[in-house]
């Protein structure tokens, strides 16, 4: 029964992977090799929320058999309307675990390995095991982190180190799907300016002339909290804190004759919640997972490289190729290897930088992740770092460590990985 | 996947970069790199000083503004700058560390400057913020008040406002509120 089931389940997938179509790559070899490549591909899904539920389900139903999922959140009652892998009884449990167990149970033969925690908990060794990464995230910060991690993992001597990143995102009726080939194509950091910053109300409006219920909530959250509960860090997941903001906002609203504040609204404003729409998630998740299938099997050309979906006024989609930014701080200046004598002083090292043909840096400032090596301006920082000039490189950096160099003569910053000779 | 790998190999021949052995060490973050560049490109002039409690941490520092003209001349006003790892997507957080009498700065040190909040864009840099901060002391603005009383004073009686500024800067009391002494 099980085997008959699975033969039926995968019949059409196998068909699609067993013969070339008009768009398939000429180098592609369809058939069992492709199918086993797909089934042995280990893929990572980041996020098991609105997008993540759809992505996990889609990947499992697309023939991926080894899926890992990371999410740090637990299930909230407000998730249940669209995060369909979760039930009332799951409230409070970690999303990654519940989602993994659900899909594993439903789609026979798939293995889903959950990790409950932050993506930042994991290092390069962890990310190295995957063939590709699919993201269903709600934060720009997390996207930037995984983007720069995957880019820094690319090792030019090892093609396996290149992990395609497929990123989905939704906001109400709008969404986007993009494919990023770390170091080869435009990355998240290159495209950062395309994200509209979250709309903010001027602080003085909040402080003096609130016009909307949201202004009163912002006042309670940003101003009243500081005045009255200064010593407690505000925690948007603490119901007592939200309740306090709600009550305080209500009182202020009364003073200004504003109505319409609800507890839910207070929570929404404070946590910056944008209403999520299940069908937008479904559209975007479908786009990201079919890209995952195409990239893992080479059966059809993949998205190059950005698809926007605008469903708020009719339906409009547009696909374009976002370009790499030459001065991208993440992928525009990959670290170059530089062999240095560790007994050289920083001062001499800076002089040698001035002689390098590609750089000819005249007035560089530089640092490692944890240390400011030398900063030419402002004066106080120059004074504080001047003594480093006389110190040997081995006292300041470790063998193999990366330094970042800025020079006013160049728009682009440079990164060097210092290898001790 | 095959196609992507061969693309990579082609590019690899063209470039000379990367590939050190062993574990890679922590990289300088995009926010750090941007701040390093922004600091280098500042124009501070004689009225502004920056201090770095920890020179290795360039994301946290203090800016002291000492206006040499205007109503706040003679004072030294200290602001803490906190830049997070999401900079420049997020603006720097700026707070006045003293209690001062100013229409656009409240008692908690919050600052009402458009580019610190609603008008922040990643293309703006620390210099833009610092210029904006300086402008607040040259031209306090009564139409965007954070300290409503100070704004009312400025609007209705400019001379009284000036006197209040002098009193507050000397550590005196204005409208029953004692302010920090900020005279140099």
Contacts between the chains, C-beta under 8 A, distances in Angstrom:
chain1	res1	chain2	res2	distance
A	25	B	2	7.8
A	25	B	3	5.8
A	27	B	2	6.2
A	27	B	3	6.8
A	28	B	2	7.5
A	37	B	1	7.7
A	124	B	23	7.6
A	124	B	24	6.4
A	131	B	1	7.0
A	140	B	86	6.7
A	140	B	89	5.8
A	141	B	85	6.9
A	141	B	86	4.9
A	144	B	30	6.9
A	144	B	86	7.2
A	144	B	89	7.8
A	148	B	27	7.2
A	148	B	29	7.6
A	148	B	30	6.5
A	152	B	24	6.4
A	152	B	27	5.5
A	153	B	24	7.8
A	154	B	18	7.1
A	155	B	18	6.5
A	155	B	19	5.3
A	156	B	8	7.7
A	156	B	12	4.5
A	156	B	15	7.2
A	156	B	17	6.4
A	156	B	18	4.9
A	156	B	19	5.1
A	157	B	12	7.7
A	157	B	19	5.0
A	159	B	5	4.0
A	159	B	8	5.3
A	159	B	9	6.5
A	162	B	4	6.6
A	162	B	5	7.1
A	162	B	8	5.5
A	164	B	4	6.8
A	181	B	4	5.9
A	181	B	7	7.8
A	183	B	11	8.0
A	184	B	4	7.4
A	184	B	7	6.2
A	184	B	8	6.6
A	184	B	11	6.8
A	189	B	30	6.1
A	192	B	89	6.1
A	192	B	122	6.3
A	193	B	122	5.8
A	193	B	123	7.3
A	195	B	89	7.0
A	197	B	89	7.0
A	197	B	120	6.3
A	197	B	121	7.0
A	197	B	122	7.8
A	199	B	118	7.5
A	200	B	117	4.8
A	200	B	118	4.5
A	200	B	120	7.9
A	201	B	118	6.6
A	202	B	112	6.7
A	202	B	114	6.6
A	202	B	117	6.4
A	202	B	118	5.2
A	202	B	144	6.7
A	203	B	110	6.2
A	203	B	111	7.8
A	203	B	112	4.7
A	203	B	117	5.8
A	203	B	146	6.3
A	204	B	104	7.2
A	204	B	112	4.3
A	204	B	144	4.2
A	204	B	145	5.6
A	204	B	146	5.4
A	207	B	106	6.6
A	207	B	110	7.9
A	207	B	112	7.4
A	207	B	145	7.1
A	207	B	146	5.0
A	207	B	148	7.5
A	208	B	145	5.3
A	208	B	146	7.5
A	208	B	148	5.4
A	208	B	151	8.0
A	222	B	110	7.7
A	223	B	106	7.3
A	223	B	108	7.3
A	223	B	110	7.1
A	226	B	108	4.8
A	226	B	110	7.6
A	227	B	107	7.8
A	227	B	108	6.3
A	295	B	1	6.4
A	295	B	4	7.4
A	296	B	1	6.5
A	298	B	1	6.2
A	298	B	2	5.6
A	298	B	3	6.1
A	329	B	30	4.3
A	329	B	33	5.1
A	329	B	34	6.2
A	330	B	30	5.6
A	334	B	17	5.2
A	334	B	18	5.8
A	335	B	17	7.1
A	335	B	18	6.4
A	335	B	27	7.7
A	336	B	16	7.2
A	336	B	17	5.1
A	336	B	18	7.4
A	337	B	17	7.1
A	337	B	18	6.7
A	337	B	19	6.9
A	337	B	20	5.9
A	363	B	40	8.0
A	365	B	36	5.7
A	365	B	39	7.4
A	365	B	40	5.1
A	366	B	36	7.8
A	367	B	28	6.0
A	367	B	32	6.7
A	367	B	36	5.9
A	367	B	56	7.9
A	367	B	58	7.3
A	368	B	26	8.0
A	368	B	28	6.5
A	369	B	25	7.4
A	369	B	26	4.0
A	369	B	27	6.1
A	369	B	28	5.2
A	369	B	29	6.9
A	369	B	32	7.2
A	370	B	26	7.2
A	370	B	56	6.3
A	371	B	56	4.9
A	372	B	55	5.3
A	372	B	56	5.0
A	372	B	58	5.9
A	375	B	36	6.9
A	375	B	39	6.3
A	375	B	40	7.2
A	375	B	55	7.7
A	375	B	58	7.1
A	376	B	40	6.0
A	377	B	39	6.2
A	377	B	40	5.1
A	377	B	41	7.9
A	377	B	42	6.1
A	378	B	39	6.2
A	378	B	42	5.9
A	378	B	44	5.8
A	378	B	49	7.8
A	378	B	50	4.6
A	379	B	44	7.9
A	380	B	49	6.8
A	380	B	50	5.7
A	380	B	51	5.7
A	380	B	52	6.5
A	381	B	39	6.9
A	381	B	50	7.1
A	381	B	52	5.4
A	381	B	55	5.9
A	381	B	58	7.3
A	384	B	52	6.4
A	384	B	55	3.9
A	385	B	55	5.8
A	398	B	25	6.4
A	400	B	20	5.3
A	400	B	21	7.8
A	400	B	22	6.3
A	400	B	23	8.0
A	400	B	24	7.5
A	400	B	25	6.1
A	401	B	25	4.6
A	402	B	24	7.7
A	402	B	25	6.2
A	402	B	26	7.9
A	402	B	27	5.3
A	402	B	28	6.4
A	403	B	28	7.2
A	404	B	27	8.0
A	404	B	28	3.8
A	404	B	32	7.2
A	404	B	33	5.0
A	404	B	36	6.8
A	406	B	33	7.0
A	406	B	36	5.0
A	406	B	37	4.4
A	406	B	40	5.7
A	408	B	40	5.9
A	408	B	41	6.4
A	413	B	33	5.4
A	413	B	36	7.6
A	413	B	37	6.3
A	415	B	27	7.6
A	415	B	28	7.1
A	417	B	18	7.7
A	417	B	20	5.2
A	419	B	20	6.2
